[in-house]
Amino acid sequence: MILPIGDDQVKNGYFPYFSYGLIVINVLIFLYQFSLGPQQCHLFNLTFGVVPTEIMAGQDYFSLLTNMFLHGGWMHLIGNMLFLWVFADNIEATIGNVPFIIFYVLGGVAASLVHIAFNLTSNIPAIGASGAIAAVLGAYFVMFYKNKIKVLFFMFMKFELNAFVFLGIYFVQQLIAGVGTLDPDTAQTSNTAWWAHIGGIVFGVLMGFVWRATKKKDYKPMV
């Protein structure tokens, strides 16, 4: 397992209030989920997670927003918050605080809509910040592809990878896993919403190109 633990930082940009604030909010909400106990937590997820059949029936549209603040377990939370901590601050520092939080929310909604499109008959609630974070990764891939990402390999070996390589591998993994779910006979046994990740990535990549085209004068190179 390869985990990101740091990256090159934007200098003299906006302080990433929302990036860090999102981590705090997600942790606090998870602690509340954890305090409910298994049965009540399941009902909580059913209520605030995004259920494709309910959205298709015109119900619970609010869950397109709330689902991105819920997590299914400690590892789910820690993994998502690690990626958010490493990658989100550079995006916010470059595009600004308010544009970043709007982008993050829209990325999460876009991810959920793509997940729904590929799971129209599903009654399983999809939860997690992964789709919104995938949008962050997509934008990072375009805007900071030359950055060095500090990674931890199997919890004991540290080294650096180019962001283009690290995120490129991540994106290919998501696509392969997503395509694998299209065939019922070969679908992977997983609770992961792969198409939400893919939808988030595509949204983030598109926005990354927009920002590179419109913010050339304000773009701050890495050091």
VENJO-V753756 format. One line per field, one symbol per residue. phi: phi as a letter, one per 40 degrees, with the letter a starting at -180 (. if undefined). A space follows every 10 residues. Layout:
BEGIN
phi->???
END
This chain:
BEGIN
phi->.bbcbiacbc bgccccdcdc cccccccccc ccdcccgdcc cccccccbcc bdcccccgbf cdccccccbb aciccccccc ccccccbccc ccccchccdc ccdccccccd ccccdcdcac bcbcccbhcd cccccccccc dccbccccbc bbbfgabbab bcdccdcccc cccccccccc ccbdcbdcca cccccccccc dcdccccccc cccbbccccb ccb
END
